Amino acid sequence: MQLLNEEVRDFTRKKFAAELINPVNLVYFTKERSPLIIPGQTAGEECGFCPETKQLLEELASLTDKINLTVYELEKEPERAAEFGIDKVPAIVIMGDRDYGIRFFGIPSGYEFMSLLESIVDVSRGETELSPETKEALKKLQKEVNIQVFVTPTCPYCPIAVRLGHQMALESPLVKASMIEATEFPELTQKYEVFGVPKTIFNDTLSLEGAVPEEMFLEQVLKAGGVEPN
C-alpha cells in the first residue's frame, strides 16, 4: 500500500520536475525489526517507523531520476553510521556533491513532509532563500553549531524552524541541523525539557521555543558559534 496518495505523488512529481537541478543523494539509516517480542515491548518498538520511513523515501525516489537512495543498517554498518554521525534511527541524510549536515531523525510526516521536499530542492539547487545579510553573517562563525529542532507531525509552525536550521546548514560548513520527531525520541525530549514544539537547541547551551523570525534564529546561531553581538 502506497503512503503517498495520487494527489500528493502528482504534486511532488511536478515540484521535482520544475525545481530539481542537480542530483540529490538520500542516505537512509534503519534498523531491522526483531522477530522477538520482549515483555512490555511490542515487536519493532525499537524503531517503530523505520519501515514506513524507508517506504516514503523509496516512493519519493521513484518520482524523479535526480534522487538516489542508499540504505544502511545502523547496527550492521557502524562505520557508515560513524561517518555520518548517526546514532539513532530512522535517520535521513540529504546530500548533494557533499554532506551539508542536513538530517531528519524520525519519519518526516504530516507538516514535515514539506520540510523534506524543500530541503531536497535546496540541496539540489545548492542555494537557499535566506537573506543576503544572513548569509554574510554566517561567514563570521568561529566554531561549529549543532542545531536540533524538536517537532511533531501535527505542528503547523515546526517546519519554519526546521527550514531555517537546514538552510543555515547548507549555507555554512560550520552548521549542522537536525529535525527530531519528539514522540519518537522521548529520552531526548526529556533531556532537553521539550514541553512544546517547535523547540530548537543550539549546541546544548541555548534554546528557542516557537517559530521565530529568521533574524532571531540567526542571533542564536551566532551566539552558539562564538560571534560576539555588535
Buried (B, 14 or more C-beta within 10 A) or exposed (E): EEBBEEEEBEBBBEBBEEBBEEBBBBBBBBBBBEEEEEEEEEEBEBBBBBBEBBBBBBBBBEBBEBBEBEEBBBEEBEEBBEEBBBEBBBBBBBBBEEBBBBBBBBBBBBBBBBBBBBBBBBBBBEEBEBEEEBBEBBEEBEEBBBBBBBBBBEBEEBBBBBBBBBBBBBBBBBBBBBBBBBBBBEEBBEEBEBEEBBBBBBBEEBBBBBBBEBEEBBBBBBBBBBBEEE
